């Protein structure tokens, strides 16, 4: 019984770190490191966010004015924004570029949050928070609207079609049993 719970926990962890099926159809969405699979976008974003925090606490941005912090943050966001709106040269299948774009987005988000603390007035802080939430909301709506279509397109060409015998989804099915 304990072994079953351990297998379920391992399945949950494996699926949570990748949150894509672990199969050849999703090879452009995953990074494999020492037998574990990770979501390429999340890995880039969270490592960039942590790098941004390290740079901030390291004092790299301490002498920069509030408005310049915002412009720097926006510059870091631009590759991901251009990728999301399907600009030809930024909508690349190259995993290394997509990882770098997400890394830069993570740094930009950290700088954007950091800049809120230095806004000249509380009204500007509120406006900045609302713009950030709007930006996040737009990305979320885009991903919710387009993500399942992409996933269905990929899984439709596979003989397993997301059933319990699908080896890419087996960590998820192990967890749910």
N, C-alpha and C positions, 0 to 999 in steps of 0.2 A: 504493500500500500504506500509506504514512504517513497518507494522508487517511482511509483506512478505520479505522486505529487511533485517529485523532483523533476521528472520528465515534463510535466505540465509547466512548471516554473521555467525550465530551460526553453521550452517552446515559446512561452510568453516573452522572455527576455530576447530571444533571437528575433522574433517578429517585431518587437518594440524598437530594437536598434535599427532594423532595416525598414520596417513598415511598408515594404513592397514585397511581392513574392520573390523568393530567393531562387530565381531560375534564369535561364538564358534570355528570356524575353525582356527581363528588366536589368540586364547587365549594364546599361547606361545609367541606371539610377542607383547603383550599389558600388560600394567600395569593400573589398575583402581584406581583412587584416588579421593574420594569425588564426584563420579558420572562422572568424566572426564577420558577419556582413553588417555594413552600416549604410544608412541613406546618404548618398553623395551630397545632396542639398543641405540636409541638417548638419552633417559633419562640417561642411564648409562654413555654414552660418554660425554655428555655435563656437567653432574654433576662432572665427573672425571676431565674434562678440567678446570672447575671452581675451583675445589679443588686444582688442580695443580697450578693454578695462585695464589690462596691464600697461598699455601705453598711456592711458589717462592717469593712473596712479603713479606711473613712472615720471610724470610731470611734463611729458612731451607737449601737451596742449594747454598747459597752465597759463601761459602768457598770451594766448590767442583770444581776441574779443568774441563776444557772443555771436555777432552776425557772421564773423569769419568761421566760427565753429559750425554754424548751420550750413554755410556754403561748402565747407570741406565735407560735411556729412552727406550732402546732396551729391557731390562729386563721386563719393564712394557708392552711392545708390544707383547711379546712372547705368552701369552695365546690366544690372539685374532688371531695371525698369525697361531698358531697350530690349532685353531678351523676352520679357513678358509681353511686350506689344509686338513681338515677332519681327523686329528689324532684322533683315537678312543676315548680316554679318555677326550679330550677337546671338541669334538663335542657332547656336552651334551644337552638334552632337558630341563635340570633343569634351570628354569628361574633365580633363585638366582645366580647360577654360571655364567650364561651368562651376567647378570647385573654386576657382579663383574669384569668379563673379560673386558667389555666395559668401566667400571669405570677406571680400570688400564690403558686401552688404552688412555683414555682421559688425565690422568696424564702424560703418556709417551709422548703424542703429545705436551702437554704444555712444558714439559722439553726439547723436541727436538727443539721446536721453541726458547725457552730461550737459549739453547746452541749455536744457530747460532750467537747470539750477542757476544759470547766469543771466537769464532774461532780465532786462531792466525793470520791468513791471510785472505784477501778478497777472494782469490782463494778457500780456504777451506770453506768459507761461501757459495760461489756459488755451490761448489760440494755438500755441505750438503743440500742446497735448492733443487738441482736437484735430489738427492737421495730421499728426502722427496716427491717431486712431482712424482717420479717414483713409490714409495711405494703407494701413494694415487691413482695413475693411475691404478696400478695392482688391488687394491681393488675395484675400480670403475668398471673396466672391468669385474671382477669376479661377482660383484653384478648385473650388467646389463645383463650379460650372463645367470646367474643362477637364479636370482630373479624371473623373469616371469615364468620360468618353475615350480618353487616351488608354486607360486601363482596359476597358472593354475591347478596344481595337487590338491591343496586344494579346489579350487572352482568347479572343475569337479565333485566332490563327493556331492556337495550341489544341492538341487533342484532349487535354485534361479539362479545359474550360472551367476552371475554378471549382472543381469538385474535391471530395475528400482524398482522392488518390493523387492529386496534384502535388508533386514533390516540392514545388516552390512555395506552396501554402501549407505544407505539412506542419511547420512550427505553430501556425495559427490554429489548425485543427487539433493538434495535440493539446494545446492550451485549453481549448473550449470543451474537450471531452470530460 
